[in-house]
């Protein structure tokens, strides 16, 4: 009895009540699964054979522990002034999961609607999982994160922010997390071709929260930085592991303003329009930069103390590599067998698989970047693991 719409006979219900009361099982543990399809109706029961029509309606029915499975098709429903508004709370053990039935088959389309829908997804709830969608045509940003302990996994986020107000100095890009948030995870996403042409503020990831984990993402061809960590409030405890930041318009990874105990490990920054890793007016300390590869970036590789930077933060540099990673191609960010980054990463208990779900390590040590060599033969776009959950330490 996995779906809440099912009407059990009264004797079965009495047995279930007995089990719940006597055995001490929480009623929330009996989770529901709802289905959404473009052929459905919001007057349906929400089953796989009688799916709902809109994600908005399905989400209104969900409570902690429930899963919403979205079948292939394009979905445009939203709450005016927000986007697809996800404002409910799951729990650490029972998140609310919104999952594409087929990876990248369910499309959340913002339709570039302007101020009536500035974001494709407006995530203000906590303990939500957003897994496996194609997310496109956001007027400003496709994913705004204003809640805590959410997971954004395995999504294809592209072609957002192109039509945002060209005179605005606000950022447009791909994923934005607000300054007060904490504990969010961004893993296995393909983030590309977002932002206004020539913009200085339209980043692939624009993260202002603390204790966030950025892992196994491919962040390429965005207008400004691949990742900006922005300490409007102090960004503390954010970890950036095993990502690829390549061919972005400005910096691969930018460190800005107040920082505390931020870690950059095992990342590749390659042929970005400015530096590979850069700090600008950074304050605070405890920043660790170790086992990253930086190569071919226009203004240098790792720029932390340079004229005009205004930096006054403390940092530690471990072993970093200024070498060509030898990607398979300009659209395939797996490593060739001859890559100098094979077996050169730090082992990490939080990074046990790569972008394709291949176990790490495959050799004596993990590989730098988003892939282990064993996954090299898979085509692009690669098949990331679905319904994967990761936890912070």
Buried (B, 14 or more C-beta within 10 A) or exposed (E): EEBBEEEEEEEEEEEBEEEBEEEEEEEBEBBBBBBBBBEBBBEBBBBEEBBBBBBBBBBEBBBBBBBBBBBEBEBBBBBEEBBBBBBBBBEEEBBBBBBBBEBBBBBBBBBBBEEEBBBBBBBBBBBBBBBBBBBBBBBBBBBBBBBBBBBBBBBBBBBBBBBBEEEEEEBBBBBBBBBEBBBBBBBBBBBBBBBBEEBBBBBBBBBBBBBBBBBBBBBBBBBBBBBBBBBEBBBBBBBBBBBBBBBBBBBBBBBBBBBBBBBBBBBBBBBBBBBBBBBBBBBBBBBBBBBBBBBBBEBBBBBBEBEEBEBEBEBEEEEBBBBBBBBBEEEBBBBBEEBBBBBBBBEBEBBEBBBBBBEBBBEEBBBBBBBBBBBBEBEEBBBBBBBBEBEBE
